[in-house]
Amino acid sequence: MNREMTTIEANVLDVILNRGSFKLPVKAEKIRNDLGLSKRGLEEIVETLRFVHGHPIVAKKTQPSGYYIPRNKDEREAGITPYRKQIATEKRNLGAVLSVDLTKYWERA
């Protein structure tokens, strides 16, 4: 799905491209405050920039934390490691919930 970038999407991308780096990523709070976005609004725009417009934006979770676009494989790997960990955790959570026999569970309650 290709479409023109909206003004707010372009503004978010501009901030990440011009103020964020691996060594000093731009904080989500800074982007939200500068552009008047909610937490969820920024997250949705970043997802759109990734999926619709093809920008490899990642978020560094360790300090200094924030958004950046990796310039090489090492920076990309550092940015996607938290996503991999989150996916593994979500798979474990899903498995735990699905493994419970609900009939037996409620018989005990």
Buried (B, 14 or more C-beta within 10 A) or exposed (E): EEEEBEEBBBBBBEBBBEBBBBEEBBBBEBBBEEBEBEEEBBBEBBEBBEEEBEBEBBBBBEEEBBBBBBEEEEBBEBBBBBEEEEEEEEEEEEEEEEEEEEEEEEEEE
